[in-house]
Every structure is written in C-alpha cells, then in structure tokens.
Amino acid sequence: MKTLDVRTIAPRERHPTIFNLFDGLEPGQAFELVNDHDPKPLYYQFSAERGGRFAWEYLEQGPEVWRVRIGKRG
C-alpha cells in the first residue's frame, strides 16, 4: 500500500494531490494518508465529490500525526 505524507506538500496542493492519487487507484486498492492534523475536511470533500466510492479508516488519530487508510470501492 502506497503512503502519501502530505506534511511536506504546500497546503493548496494537498487535496489535488490526494484526489489525483485516489483517482488513479483500481477498485479494491488503497493508500495511507499521513497528515499533521485531522483531515476531517478532506473526508467531507470525498463524500461530496466521490460519494460511496471510497472507504475511510483512521489508523492513528493524533495528537501530532494522523494516518488514514483511503480505499477505492468497486
């Protein structure tokens, strides 16, 4: 599973980078997102733009690092 650590990416580039990676996944594939804050706004954007086509699982919830498994449903 690929890991995308967005802590070193400029904030305005984070969501486009994440969605590009997600859109390139095959159904059933996933990646791990690493961030320095709770990516809850990203979850809401996924819900709005990708509906039921994604899976979201917190692997670590702070306080300094958040890790989320984001998968593409078939």
CHARMM-style PDB file with segment names, atoms N, HN, CA, C and O in Angstrom:
ATOM      1  N   MET     1       0.859  -1.183   0.000  1.00  0.00      PROA
ATOM      2  CA  MET     1       0.000   0.000   0.000  1.00  0.00      PROA
ATOM      3  C   MET     1       0.897   1.235   0.000  1.00  0.00      PROA
ATOM      4  O   MET     1       1.831   1.338   0.795  1.00  0.00      PROA
ATOM      5  N   LYS     2       0.607   2.150  -0.881  1.00  0.00      PROA
ATOM      6  HN  LYS     2      -0.152   2.067  -1.527  1.00  0.00      PROA
ATOM      7  CA  LYS     2       1.369   3.390  -1.001  1.00  0.00      PROA
ATOM      8  C   LYS     2       1.051   4.312   0.179  1.00  0.00      PROA
ATOM      9  O   LYS     2      -0.072   4.331   0.681  1.00  0.00      PROA
ATOM     10  N   THR     3       2.052   5.072   0.608  1.00  0.00      PROA
ATOM     11  HN  THR     3       2.965   5.057   0.200  1.00  0.00      PROA
ATOM     12  CA  THR     3       1.866   6.065   1.657  1.00  0.00      PROA
ATOM     13  C   THR     3       2.078   7.446   1.063  1.00  0.00      PROA
ATOM     14  O   THR     3       3.060   7.685   0.361  1.00  0.00      PROA
ATOM     15  N   LEU     4       1.153   8.355   1.348  1.00  0.00      PROA
ATOM     16  HN  LEU     4       0.355   8.161   1.919  1.00  0.00      PROA
ATOM     17  CA  LEU     4       1.268   9.747   0.917  1.00  0.00      PROA
ATOM     18  C   LEU     4       1.345  10.616   2.163  1.00  0.00      PROA
ATOM     19  O   LEU     4       0.364  10.775   2.889  1.00  0.00      PROA
ATOM     20  N   ASP     5       2.528  11.174   2.397  1.00  0.00      PROA
ATOM     21  HN  ASP     5       3.325  11.045   1.808  1.00  0.00      PROA
ATOM     22  CA  ASP     5       2.741  12.065   3.541  1.00  0.00      PROA
ATOM     23  C   ASP     5       2.599  13.494   3.026  1.00  0.00      PROA
ATOM     24  O   ASP     5       3.473  14.000   2.323  1.00  0.00      PROA
ATOM     25  N   VAL     6       1.491  14.137   3.381  1.00  0.00      PROA
ATOM     26  HN  VAL     6       0.780  13.726   3.952  1.00  0.00      PROA
ATOM     27  CA  VAL     6       1.228  15.485   2.850  1.00  0.00      PROA
ATOM     28  C   VAL     6       1.802  16.590   3.725  1.00  0.00      PROA
ATOM     29  O   VAL     6       1.623  17.770   3.423  1.00  0.00      PROA
ATOM     30  N   ARG     7       2.481  16.231   4.794  1.00  0.00      PROA
ATOM     31  HN  ARG     7       2.627  15.273   5.039  1.00  0.00      PROA
ATOM     32  CA  ARG     7       3.022  17.252   5.693  1.00  0.00      PROA
ATOM     33  C   ARG     7       4.064  18.133   5.013  1.00  0.00      PROA
ATOM     34  O   ARG     7       4.292  19.262   5.449  1.00  0.00      PROA
ATOM     35  N   THR     8       4.697  17.642   3.959  1.00  0.00      PROA
ATOM     36  HN  THR     8       4.512  16.725   3.605  1.00  0.00      PROA
ATOM     37  CA  THR     8       5.712  18.425   3.264  1.00  0.00      PROA
ATOM     38  C   THR     8       5.183  19.085   1.992  1.00  0.00      PROA
ATOM     39  O   THR     8       5.934  19.758   1.286  1.00  0.00      PROA
ATOM     40  N   ILE     9       3.910  18.898   1.699  1.00  0.00      PROA
ATOM     41  HN  ILE     9       3.300  18.352   2.273  1.00  0.00      PROA
ATOM     42  CA  ILE     9       3.288  19.469   0.496  1.00  0.00      PROA
ATOM     43  C   ILE     9       2.603  20.779   0.873  1.00  0.00      PROA
ATOM     44  O   ILE     9       1.979  20.875   1.930  1.00  0.00      PROA
ATOM     45  N   ALA    10       2.719  21.781   0.012  1.00  0.00      PROA
ATOM     46  HN  ALA    10       3.225  21.703  -0.846  1.00  0.00      PROA
ATOM     47  CA  ALA    10       2.063  23.071   0.259  1.00  0.00      PROA
ATOM     48  C   ALA    10       0.562  22.848   0.450  1.00  0.00      PROA
ATOM     49  O   ALA    10      -0.045  22.082  -0.298  1.00  0.00      PROA
ATOM     50  N   PRO    11      -0.044  23.507   1.441  1.00  0.00      PROA
ATOM     51  CA  PRO    11      -1.465  23.268   1.738  1.00  0.00      PROA
ATOM     52  C   PRO    11      -2.390  23.350   0.521  1.00  0.00      PROA
ATOM     53  O   PRO    11      -3.304  22.535   0.401  1.00  0.00      PROA
ATOM     54  N   ARG    12      -2.182  24.294  -0.370  1.00  0.00      PROA
ATOM     55  HN  ARG    12      -1.439  24.957  -0.273  1.00  0.00      PROA
ATOM     56  CA  ARG    12      -3.083  24.435  -1.522  1.00  0.00      PROA
ATOM     57  C   ARG    12      -2.949  23.283  -2.516  1.00  0.00      PROA
ATOM     58  O   ARG    12      -3.826  23.084  -3.356  1.00  0.00      PROA
ATOM     59  N   GLU    13      -1.855  22.525  -2.423  1.00  0.00      PROA
ATOM     60  HN  GLU    13      -1.143  22.687  -1.740  1.00  0.00      PROA
ATOM     61  CA  GLU    13      -1.624  21.412  -3.342  1.00  0.00      PROA
ATOM     62  C   GLU    13      -2.030  20.066  -2.751  1.00  0.00      PROA
ATOM     63  O   GLU    13      -2.041  19.057  -3.455  1.00  0.00      PROA
ATOM     64  N   ARG    14      -2.362  20.046  -1.460  1.00  0.00      PROA
ATOM     65  HN  ARG    14      -2.352  20.866  -0.888  1.00  0.00      PROA
ATOM     66  CA  ARG    14      -2.617  18.760  -0.796  1.00  0.00      PROA
ATOM     67  C   ARG    14      -3.841  18.041  -1.363  1.00  0.00      PROA
ATOM     68  O   ARG    14      -3.727  16.895  -1.798  1.00  0.00      PROA
ATOM     69  N   HSD    15      -5.009  18.688  -1.367  1.00  0.00      PROA
ATOM     70  HN  HSD    15      -5.101  19.618  -1.013  1.00  0.00      PROA
ATOM     71  CA  HSD    15      -6.212  17.991  -1.820  1.00  0.00      PROA
ATOM     72  C   HSD    15      -6.117  17.566  -3.278  1.00  0.00      PROA
ATOM     73  O   HSD    15      -6.478  16.431  -3.587  1.00  0.00      PROA
ATOM     74  N   PRO    16      -5.642  18.430  -4.208  1.00  0.00      PROA
ATOM     75  CA  PRO    16      -5.490  17.949  -5.587  1.00  0.00      PROA
ATOM     76  C   PRO    16      -4.554  16.745  -5.700  1.00  0.00      PROA
ATOM     77  O   PRO    16      -4.820  15.833  -6.483  1.00  0.00      PROA
ATOM     78  N   THR    17      -3.474  16.728  -4.936  1.00  0.00      PROA
ATOM     79  HN  THR    17      -3.258  17.469  -4.300  1.00  0.00      PROA
ATOM     80  CA  THR    17      -2.540  15.593  -4.954  1.00  0.00      PROA
ATOM     81  C   THR    17      -3.225  14.333  -4.453  1.00  0.00      PROA
ATOM     82  O   THR    17      -3.075  13.263  -5.043  1.00  0.00      PROA
ATOM     83  N   ILE    18      -3.974  14.458  -3.370  1.00  0.00      PROA
ATOM     84  HN  ILE    18      -4.096  15.327  -2.891  1.00  0.00      PROA
ATOM     85  CA  ILE    18      -4.683  13.309  -2.795  1.00  0.00      PROA
ATOM     86  C   ILE    18      -5.714  12.765  -3.769  1.00  0.00      PROA
ATOM     87  O   ILE    18      -5.794  11.554  -3.974  1.00  0.00      PROA
ATOM     88  N   PHE    19      -6.511  13.653  -4.378  1.00  0.00      PROA
ATOM     89  HN  PHE    19      -6.446  14.637  -4.212  1.00  0.00      PROA
ATOM     90  CA  PHE    19      -7.544  13.186  -5.313  1.00  0.00      PROA
ATOM     91  C   PHE    19      -6.932  12.586  -6.573  1.00  0.00      PROA
ATOM     92  O   PHE    19      -7.486  11.634  -7.123  1.00  0.00      PROA
ATOM     93  N   ASN    20      -5.803  13.116  -7.045  1.00  0.00      PROA
ATOM     94  HN  ASN    20      -5.352  13.889  -6.598  1.00  0.00      PROA
ATOM     95  CA  ASN    20      -5.135  12.510  -8.202  1.00  0.00      PROA
ATOM     96  C   ASN    20      -4.690  11.095  -7.888  1.00  0.00      PROA
ATOM     97  O   ASN    20      -4.855  10.192  -8.708  1.00  0.00      PROA
ATOM     98  N   LEU    21      -4.126  10.896  -6.707  1.00  0.00      PROA
ATOM     99  HN  LEU    21      -3.992  11.629  -6.041  1.00  0.00      PROA
ATOM    100  CA  LEU    21      -3.704   9.555  -6.307  1.00  0.00      PROA
ATOM    101  C   LEU    21      -4.917   8.637  -6.201  1.00  0.00      PROA
ATOM    102  O   LEU    21      -4.890   7.519  -6.715  1.00  0.00      PROA
ATOM    103  N   PHE    22      -5.973   9.090  -5.544  1.00  0.00      PROA
ATOM    104  HN  PHE    22      -5.995   9.998  -5.126  1.00  0.00      PROA
ATOM    105  CA  PHE    22      -7.178   8.278  -5.391  1.00  0.00      PROA
ATOM    106  C   PHE    22      -7.759   7.903  -6.759  1.00  0.00      PROA
ATOM    107  O   PHE    22      -8.107   6.745  -6.990  1.00  0.00      PROA
ATOM    108  N   ASP    23      -7.862   8.873  -7.653  1.00  0.00      PROA
ATOM    109  HN  ASP    23      -7.579   9.814  -7.465  1.00  0.00      PROA
ATOM    110  CA  ASP    23      -8.468   8.610  -8.963  1.00  0.00      PROA
ATOM    111  C   ASP    23      -7.666   7.607  -9.781  1.00  0.00      PROA
ATOM    112  O   ASP    23      -8.215   6.950 -10.665  1.00  0.00      PROA
ATOM    113  N   GLY    24      -6.366   7.482  -9.493  1.00  0.00      PROA
ATOM    114  HN  GLY    24      -5.920   8.016  -8.775  1.00  0.00      PROA
ATOM    115  CA  GLY    24      -5.530   6.516 -10.197  1.00  0.00      PROA
ATOM    116  C   GLY    24      -5.581   5.110  -9.637  1.00  0.00      PROA
ATOM    117  O   GLY    24      -5.021   4.188 -10.229  1.00  0.00      PROA
ATOM    118  N   LEU    25      -6.246   4.933  -8.504  1.00  0.00      PROA
ATOM    119  HN  LEU    25      -6.702   5.682  -8.024  1.00  0.00      PROA
ATOM    120  CA  LEU    25      -6.361   3.604  -7.905  1.00  0.00      PROA
ATOM    121  C   LEU    25      -7.337   2.736  -8.683  1.00  0.00      PROA
ATOM    122  O   LEU    25      -8.292   3.230  -9.281  1.00  0.00      PROA
ATOM    123  N   GLU    26      -7.080   1.439  -8.663  1.00  0.00      PROA
ATOM    124  HN  GLU    26      -6.303   1.038  -8.176  1.00  0.00      PROA
ATOM    125  CA  GLU    26      -8.038   0.461  -9.158  1.00  0.00      PROA
ATOM    126  C   GLU    26      -8.992   0.132  -8.015  1.00  0.00      PROA
ATOM    127  O   GLU    26      -8.617   0.254  -6.848  1.00  0.00      PROA
ATOM    128  N   PRO    27     -10.224  -0.284  -8.331  1.00  0.00      PROA
ATOM    129  CA  PRO    27     -11.136  -0.695  -7.256  1.00  0.00      PROA
ATOM    130  C   PRO    27     -10.482  -1.763  -6.375  1.00  0.00      PROA
ATOM    131  O   PRO    27      -9.877  -2.712  -6.873  1.00  0.00      PROA
ATOM    132  N   GLY    28     -10.615  -1.590  -5.069  1.00  0.00      PROA
ATOM    133  HN  GLY    28     -11.107  -0.819  -4.665  1.00  0.00      PROA
ATOM    134  CA  GLY    28     -10.017  -2.507  -4.113  1.00  0.00      PROA
ATOM    135  C   GLY    28      -8.653  -2.054  -3.616  1.00  0.00      PROA
ATOM    136  O   GLY    28      -8.162  -2.572  -2.613  1.00  0.00      PROA
ATOM    137  N   GLN    29      -8.035  -1.101  -4.296  1.00  0.00      PROA
ATOM    138  HN  GLN    29      -8.434  -0.680  -5.110  1.00  0.00      PROA
ATOM    139  CA  GLN    29      -6.742  -0.587  -3.847  1.00  0.00      PROA
ATOM    140  C   GLN    29      -6.947   0.536  -2.835  1.00  0.00      PROA
ATOM    141  O   GLN    29      -8.034   1.103  -2.729  1.00  0.00      PROA
ATOM    142  N   ALA    30      -5.875   0.848  -2.089  1.00  0.00      PROA
ATOM    143  HN  ALA    30      -4.992   0.387  -2.175  1.00  0.00      PROA
ATOM    144  CA  ALA    30      -5.942   1.885  -1.065  1.00  0.00      PROA
ATOM    145  C   ALA    30      -4.573   2.520  -0.911  1.00  0.00      PROA
ATOM    146  O   ALA    30      -3.569   1.993  -1.391  1.00  0.00      PROA
ATOM    147  N   PHE    31      -4.547   3.651  -0.237  1.00  0.00      PROA
ATOM    148  HN  PHE    31      -5.363   4.078   0.153  1.00  0.00      PROA
ATOM    149  CA  PHE    31      -3.289   4.268   0.158  1.00  0.00      PROA
ATOM    150  C   PHE    31      -3.438   4.793   1.574  1.00  0.00      PROA
ATOM    151  O   PHE    31      -4.546   4.962   2.081  1.00  0.00      PROA
ATOM    152  N   GLU    32      -2.294   5.047   2.200  1.00  0.00      PROA
ATOM    153  HN  GLU    32      -1.394   4.909   1.787  1.00  0.00      PROA
ATOM    154  CA  GLU    32      -2.285   5.593   3.552  1.00  0.00      PROA
ATOM    155  C   GLU    32      -1.913   7.065   3.478  1.00  0.00      PROA
ATOM    156  O   GLU    32      -0.872   7.427   2.929  1.00  0.00      PROA
ATOM    157  N   LEU    33      -2.761   7.899   4.029  1.00  0.00      PROA
ATOM    158  HN  LEU    33      -3.607   7.605   4.475  1.00  0.00      PROA
ATOM    159  CA  LEU    33      -2.528   9.337   4.103  1.00  0.00      PROA
ATOM    160  C   LEU    33      -1.928   9.662   5.463  1.00  0.00      PROA
ATOM    161  O   LEU    33      -2.433   9.203   6.488  1.00  0.00      PROA
ATOM    162  N   VAL    34      -0.858  10.447   5.485  1.00  0.00      PROA
ATOM    163  HN  VAL    34      -0.447  10.820   4.653  1.00  0.00      PROA
ATOM    164  CA  VAL    34      -0.236  10.902   6.720  1.00  0.00      PROA
ATOM    165  C   VAL    34      -0.343  12.416   6.754  1.00  0.00      PROA
ATOM    166  O   VAL    34       0.035  13.087   5.793  1.00  0.00      PROA
ATOM    167  N   ASN    35      -0.858  12.962   7.861  1.00  0.00      PROA
ATOM    168  HN  ASN    35      -1.165  12.416   8.641  1.00  0.00      PROA
ATOM    169  CA  ASN    35      -1.094  14.394   7.963  1.00  0.00      PROA
ATOM    170  C   ASN    35      -0.772  14.868   9.379  1.00  0.00      PROA
ATOM    171  O   ASN    35      -0.639  14.062  10.300  1.00  0.00      PROA
ATOM    172  N   ASP    36      -0.648  16.194   9.537  1.00  0.00      PROA
ATOM    173  HN  ASP    36      -0.756  16.849   8.789  1.00  0.00      PROA
ATOM    174  CA  ASP    36      -0.323  16.771  10.843  1.00  0.00      PROA
ATOM    175  C   ASP    36      -1.554  17.282  11.582  1.00  0.00      PROA
ATOM    176  O   ASP    36      -1.438  17.879  12.652  1.00  0.00      PROA
ATOM    177  N   HSD    37      -2.736  17.045  11.009  1.00  0.00      PROA
ATOM    178  HN  HSD    37      -2.830  16.559  10.140  1.00  0.00      PROA
ATOM    179  CA  HSD    37      -3.994  17.420  11.661  1.00  0.00      PROA
ATOM    180  C   HSD    37      -5.084  16.467  11.183  1.00  0.00      PROA
ATOM    181  O   HSD    37      -4.902  15.747  10.201  1.00  0.00      PROA
ATOM    182  N   ASP    38      -6.196  16.468  11.869  1.00  0.00      PROA
ATOM    183  HN  ASP    38      -6.344  17.053  12.667  1.00  0.00      PROA
ATOM    184  CA  ASP    38      -7.319  15.611  11.491  1.00  0.00      PROA
ATOM    185  C   ASP    38      -7.825  16.040  10.116  1.00  0.00      PROA
ATOM    186  O   ASP    38      -8.245  17.185   9.948  1.00  0.00      PROA
ATOM    187  N   PRO    39      -7.793  15.142   9.127  1.00  0.00      PROA
ATOM    188  CA  PRO    39      -8.219  15.516   7.780  1.00  0.00      PROA
ATOM    189  C   PRO    39      -9.736  15.436   7.575  1.00  0.00      PROA
ATOM    190  O   PRO    39     -10.197  15.058   6.498  1.00  0.00      PROA
ATOM    191  N   LYS    40     -10.497  15.785   8.588  1.00  0.00      PROA
ATOM    192  HN  LYS    40     -10.123  16.092   9.463  1.00  0.00      PROA
ATOM    193  CA  LYS    40     -11.958  15.723   8.500  1.00  0.00      PROA
ATOM    194  C   LYS    40     -12.502  16.531   7.319  1.00  0.00      PROA
ATOM    195  O   LYS    40     -13.413  16.046   6.648  1.00  0.00      PROA
ATOM    196  N   PRO    41     -11.990  17.749   7.023  1.00  0.00      PROA
ATOM    197  CA  PRO    41     -12.495  18.466   5.830  1.00  0.00      PROA
ATOM    198  C   PRO    41     -12.293  17.671   4.537  1.00  0.00      PROA
ATOM    199  O   PRO    41     -13.117  17.742   3.625  1.00  0.00      PROA
ATOM    200  N   LEU    42     -11.208  16.926   4.464  1.00  0.00      PROA
ATOM    201  HN  LEU    42     -10.538  16.869   5.205  1.00  0.00      PROA
ATOM    202  CA  LEU    42     -10.970  16.078   3.295  1.00  0.00      PROA
ATOM    203  C   LEU    42     -12.035  14.988   3.203  1.00  0.00      PROA
ATOM    204  O   LEU    42     -12.516  14.671   2.115  1.00  0.00      PROA
ATOM    205  N   TYR    43     -12.398  14.417   4.347  1.00  0.00      PROA
ATOM    206  HN  TYR    43     -12.007  14.674   5.231  1.00  0.00      PROA
ATOM    207  CA  TYR    43     -13.460  13.404   4.371  1.00  0.00      PROA
ATOM    208  C   TYR    43     -14.753  13.973   3.782  1.00  0.00      PROA
ATOM    209  O   TYR    43     -15.418  13.322   2.976  1.00  0.00      PROA
ATOM    210  N   TYR    44     -15.100  15.193   4.193  1.00  0.00      PROA
ATOM    211  HN  TYR    44     -14.560  15.722   4.848  1.00  0.00      PROA
ATOM    212  CA  TYR    44     -16.326  15.816   3.675  1.00  0.00      PROA
ATOM    213  C   TYR    44     -16.224  16.088   2.182  1.00  0.00      PROA
ATOM    214  O   TYR    44     -17.214  15.966   1.460  1.00  0.00      PROA
ATOM    215  N   GLN    45     -15.030  16.457   1.712  1.00  0.00      PROA
ATOM    216  HN  GLN    45     -14.226  16.556   2.299  1.00  0.00      PROA
ATOM    217  CA  GLN    45     -14.855  16.680   0.278  1.00  0.00      PROA
ATOM    218  C   GLN    45     -14.983  15.358  -0.482  1.00  0.00      PROA
ATOM    219  O   GLN    45     -15.604  15.312  -1.544  1.00  0.00      PROA
ATOM    220  N   PHE    46     -14.400  14.284   0.056  1.00  0.00      PROA
ATOM    221  HN  PHE    46     -13.896  14.321   0.919  1.00  0.00      PROA
ATOM    222  CA  PHE    46     -14.564  12.964  -0.564  1.00  0.00      PROA
ATOM    223  C   PHE    46     -16.042  12.597  -0.623  1.00  0.00      PROA
ATOM    224  O   PHE    46     -16.518  12.121  -1.654  1.00  0.00      PROA
ATOM    225  N   SER    47     -16.768  12.810   0.458  1.00  0.00      PROA
ATOM    226  HN  SER    47     -16.381  13.197   1.296  1.00  0.00      PROA
ATOM    227  CA  SER    47     -18.200  12.486   0.498  1.00  0.00      PROA
ATOM    228  C   SER    47     -18.964  13.244  -0.566  1.00  0.00      PROA
ATOM    229  O   SER    47     -19.846  12.686  -1.218  1.00  0.00      PROA
ATOM    230  N   ALA    48     -18.632  14.513  -0.747  1.00  0.00      PROA
ATOM    231  HN  ALA    48     -17.915  14.967  -0.218  1.00  0.00      PROA
ATOM    232  CA  ALA    48     -19.335  15.342  -1.718  1.00  0.00      PROA
ATOM    233  C   ALA    48     -18.969  14.982  -3.156  1.00  0.00      PROA
ATOM    234  O   ALA    48     -19.832  14.969  -4.034  1.00  0.00      PROA
ATOM    235  N   GLU    49     -17.691  14.691  -3.397  1.00  0.00      PROA
ATOM    236  HN  GLU    49     -16.990  14.701  -2.684  1.00  0.00      PROA
ATOM    237  CA  GLU    49     -17.218  14.531  -4.766  1.00  0.00      PROA
ATOM    238  C   GLU    49     -17.076  13.080  -5.229  1.00  0.00      PROA
ATOM    239  O   GLU    49     -17.087  12.809  -6.430  1.00  0.00      PROA
ATOM    240  N   ARG    50     -16.944  12.154  -4.290  1.00  0.00      PROA
ATOM    241  HN  ARG    50     -16.935  12.374  -3.314  1.00  0.00      PROA
ATOM    242  CA  ARG    50     -16.743  10.750  -4.681  1.00  0.00      PROA
ATOM    243  C   ARG    50     -17.799   9.832  -4.067  1.00  0.00      PROA
ATOM    244  O   ARG    50     -17.696   8.611  -4.182  1.00  0.00      PROA
ATOM    245  N   GLY    51     -18.796  10.399  -3.428  1.00  0.00      PROA
ATOM    246  HN  GLY    51     -18.880  11.391  -3.335  1.00  0.00      PROA
ATOM    247  CA  GLY    51     -19.928   9.636  -2.898  1.00  0.00      PROA
ATOM    248  C   GLY    51     -19.533   8.354  -2.202  1.00  0.00      PROA
ATOM    249  O   GLY    51     -18.648   8.355  -1.346  1.00  0.00      PROA
ATOM    250  N   GLY    52     -20.176   7.267  -2.559  1.00  0.00      PROA
ATOM    251  HN  GLY    52     -20.895   7.266  -3.255  1.00  0.00      PROA
ATOM    252  CA  GLY    52     -19.933   5.979  -1.929  1.00  0.00      PROA
ATOM    253  C   GLY    52     -18.787   5.204  -2.541  1.00  0.00      PROA
ATOM    254  O   GLY    52     -18.687   3.994  -2.335  1.00  0.00      PROA
ATOM    255  N   ARG    53     -17.918   5.866  -3.289  1.00  0.00      PROA
ATOM    256  HN  ARG    53     -17.999   6.849  -3.456  1.00  0.00      PROA
ATOM    257  CA  ARG    53     -16.846   5.158  -3.991  1.00  0.00      PROA
ATOM    258  C   ARG    53     -15.554   5.065  -3.191  1.00  0.00      PROA
ATOM    259  O   ARG    53     -14.544   4.585  -3.706  1.00  0.00      PROA
ATOM    260  N   PHE    54     -15.572   5.522  -1.926  1.00  0.00      PROA
ATOM    261  HN  PHE    54     -16.392   5.912  -1.508  1.00  0.00      PROA
ATOM    262  CA  PHE    54     -14.347   5.479  -1.144  1.00  0.00      PROA
ATOM    263  C   PHE    54     -14.599   4.861   0.232  1.00  0.00      PROA
ATOM    264  O   PHE    54     -15.720   4.859   0.740  1.00  0.00      PROA
ATOM    265  N   ALA    55     -13.528   4.342   0.809  1.00  0.00      PROA
ATOM    266  HN  ALA    55     -12.617   4.344   0.396  1.00  0.00      PROA
ATOM    267  CA  ALA    55     -13.547   3.824   2.178  1.00  0.00      PROA
ATOM    268  C   ALA    55     -12.555   4.650   2.981  1.00  0.00      PROA
ATOM    269  O   ALA    55     -11.499   5.019   2.468  1.00  0.00      PROA
ATOM    270  N   TRP    56     -12.884   4.945   4.241  1.00  0.00      PROA
ATOM    271  HN  TRP    56     -13.742   4.644   4.658  1.00  0.00      PROA
ATOM    272  CA  TRP    56     -12.081   5.824   5.098  1.00  0.00      PROA
ATOM    273  C   TRP    56     -11.904   5.134   6.436  1.00  0.00      PROA
ATOM    274  O   TRP    56     -12.885   4.826   7.112  1.00  0.00      PROA
ATOM    275  N   GLU    57     -10.662   4.888   6.821  1.00  0.00      PROA
ATOM    276  HN  GLU    57      -9.865   5.139   6.271  1.00  0.00      PROA
ATOM    277  CA  GLU    57     -10.389   4.223   8.097  1.00  0.00      PROA
ATOM    278  C   GLU    57      -9.221   4.923   8.793  1.00  0.00      PROA
ATOM    279  O   GLU    57      -8.108   4.972   8.269  1.00  0.00      PROA
ATOM    280  N   TYR    58      -9.494   5.461   9.978  1.00  0.00      PROA
ATOM    281  HN  TYR    58     -10.398   5.421  10.404  1.00  0.00      PROA
ATOM    282  CA  TYR    58      -8.417   6.052  10.770  1.00  0.00      PROA
ATOM    283  C   TYR    58      -7.513   4.938  11.286  1.00  0.00      PROA
ATOM    284  O   TYR    58      -7.987   3.940  11.830  1.00  0.00      PROA
ATOM    285  N   LEU    59      -6.207   5.120  11.108  1.00  0.00      PROA
ATOM    286  HN  LEU    59      -5.822   5.930  10.666  1.00  0.00      PROA
ATOM    287  CA  LEU    59      -5.214   4.191  11.640  1.00  0.00      PROA
ATOM    288  C   LEU    59      -4.526   4.786  12.866  1.00  0.00      PROA
ATOM    289  O   LEU    59      -4.091   4.060  13.760  1.00  0.00      PROA
ATOM    290  N   GLU    60      -4.433   6.113  12.899  1.00  0.00      PROA
ATOM    291  HN  GLU    60      -4.787   6.703  12.173  1.00  0.00      PROA
ATOM    292  CA  GLU    60      -3.850   6.836  14.032  1.00  0.00      PROA
ATOM    293  C   GLU    60      -4.512   8.205  14.074  1.00  0.00      PROA
ATOM    294  O   GLU    60      -4.660   8.858  13.041  1.00  0.00      PROA
ATOM    295  N   GLN    61      -4.913   8.645  15.275  1.00  0.00      PROA
ATOM    296  HN  GLN    61      -4.792   8.115  16.114  1.00  0.00      PROA
ATOM    297  CA  GLN    61      -5.648   9.898  15.413  1.00  0.00      PROA
ATOM    298  C   GLN    61      -4.961  10.843  16.386  1.00  0.00      PROA
ATOM    299  O   GLN    61      -5.462  11.110  17.478  1.00  0.00      PROA
ATOM    300  N   GLY    62      -3.792  11.349  15.964  1.00  0.00      PROA
ATOM    301  HN  GLY    62      -3.384  11.133  15.077  1.00  0.00      PROA
ATOM    302  CA  GLY    62      -3.111  12.395  16.698  1.00  0.00      PROA
ATOM    303  C   GLY    62      -2.551  11.967  18.040  1.00  0.00      PROA
ATOM    304  O   GLY    62      -2.537  10.784  18.379  1.00  0.00      PROA
ATOM    305  N   PRO    63      -2.093  12.943  18.790  1.00  0.00      PROA
ATOM    306  CA  PRO    63      -2.323  14.382  18.596  1.00  0.00      PROA
ATOM    307  C   PRO    63      -1.377  15.047  17.596  1.00  0.00      PROA
ATOM    308  O   PRO    63      -1.644  16.163  17.151  1.00  0.00      PROA
ATOM    309  N   GLU    64      -0.264  14.374  17.229  1.00  0.00      PROA
ATOM    310  HN  GLU    64      -0.047  13.467  17.590  1.00  0.00      PROA
ATOM    311  CA  GLU    64       0.686  15.015  16.318  1.00  0.00      PROA
ATOM    312  C   GLU    64       0.616  14.476  14.906  1.00  0.00      PROA
ATOM    313  O   GLU    64       0.899  15.202  13.952  1.00  0.00      PROA
ATOM    314  N   VAL    65       0.246  13.218  14.755  1.00  0.00      PROA
ATOM    315  HN  VAL    65       0.016  12.628  15.530  1.00  0.00      PROA
ATOM    316  CA  VAL    65       0.185  12.583  13.444  1.00  0.00      PROA
ATOM    317  C   VAL    65      -1.160  11.894  13.284  1.00  0.00      PROA
ATOM    318  O   VAL    65      -1.638  11.215  14.193  1.00  0.00      PROA
ATOM    319  N   TRP    66      -1.760  12.077  12.123  1.00  0.00      PROA
ATOM    320  HN  TRP    66      -1.372  12.628  11.384  1.00  0.00      PROA
ATOM    321  CA  TRP    66      -2.978  11.362  11.756  1.00  0.00      PROA
ATOM    322  C   TRP    66      -2.645  10.505  10.551  1.00  0.00      PROA
ATOM    323  O   TRP    66      -2.019  10.964   9.596  1.00  0.00      PROA
ATOM    324  N   ARG    67      -3.073   9.254  10.609  1.00  0.00      PROA
ATOM    325  HN  ARG    67      -3.582   8.881  11.385  1.00  0.00      PROA
ATOM    326  CA  ARG    67      -2.904   8.322   9.497  1.00  0.00      PROA
ATOM    327  C   ARG    67      -4.277   7.770   9.137  1.00  0.00      PROA
ATOM    328  O   ARG    67      -5.016   7.306  10.006  1.00  0.00      PROA
ATOM    329  N   VAL    68      -4.612   7.824   7.848  1.00  0.00      PROA
ATOM    330  HN  VAL    68      -4.012   8.202   7.143  1.00  0.00      PROA
ATOM    331  CA  VAL    68      -5.913   7.369   7.375  1.00  0.00      PROA
ATOM    332  C   VAL    68      -5.695   6.466   6.161  1.00  0.00      PROA
ATOM    333  O   VAL    68      -4.945   6.800   5.244  1.00  0.00      PROA
ATOM    334  N   ARG    69      -6.365   5.323   6.179  1.00  0.00      PROA
ATOM    335  HN  ARG    69      -6.974   5.052   6.923  1.00  0.00      PROA
ATOM    336  CA  ARG    69      -6.383   4.439   5.000  1.00  0.00      PROA
ATOM    337  C   ARG    69      -7.568   4.873   4.153  1.00  0.00      PROA
ATOM    338  O   ARG    69      -8.710   4.866   4.613  1.00  0.00      PROA
ATOM    339  N   ILE    70      -7.284   5.252   2.906  1.00  0.00      PROA
ATOM    340  HN  ILE    70      -6.357   5.257   2.532  1.00  0.00      PROA
ATOM    341  CA  ILE    70      -8.330   5.670   1.972  1.00  0.00      PROA
ATOM    342  C   ILE    70      -8.330   4.668   0.820  1.00  0.00      PROA
ATOM    343  O   ILE    70      -7.331   4.511   0.118  1.00  0.00      PROA
ATOM    344  N   GLY    71      -9.452   4.002   0.639  1.00  0.00      PROA
ATOM    345  HN  GLY    71     -10.264   4.130   1.210  1.00  0.00      PROA
ATOM    346  CA  GLY    71      -9.546   2.968  -0.384  1.00  0.00      PROA
ATOM    347  C   GLY    71     -10.619   3.297  -1.410  1.00  0.00      PROA
ATOM    348  O   GLY    71     -11.539   4.075  -1.157  1.00  0.00      PROA
ATOM    349  N   LYS    72     -10.468   2.681  -2.570  1.00  0.00      PROA
ATOM    350  HN  LYS    72      -9.720   2.049  -2.775  1.00  0.00      PROA
ATOM    351  CA  LYS    72     -11.452   2.842  -3.648  1.00  0.00      PROA
ATOM    352  C   LYS    72     -12.319   1.600  -3.690  1.00  0.00      PROA
ATOM    353  O   LYS    72     -11.824   0.481  -3.824  1.00  0.00      PROA
ATOM    354  N   ARG    73     -13.605   1.812  -3.575  1.00  0.00      PROA
ATOM    355  HN  ARG    73     -14.007   2.721  -3.467  1.00  0.00      PROA
ATOM    356  CA  ARG    73     -14.568   0.716  -3.639  1.00  0.00      PROA
ATOM    357  C   ARG    73     -14.837   0.341  -5.092  1.00  0.00      PROA
ATOM    358  O   ARG    73     -14.683   1.151  -6.006  1.00  0.00      PROA
ATOM    359  N   GLY    74     -15.246  -0.919  -5.276  1.00  0.00      PROA
ATOM    360  HN  GLY    74     -15.372  -1.577  -4.534  1.00  0.00      PROA
ATOM    361  CA  GLY    74     -15.512  -1.416  -6.629  1.00  0.00      PROA
ATOM    362  C   GLY    74     -16.814  -0.953  -7.196  1.00  0.00      PROA
ATOM    363  OT1 GLY    74     -17.155  -1.302  -8.326  1.00  0.00      PROA
TER     364      GLY     74
END
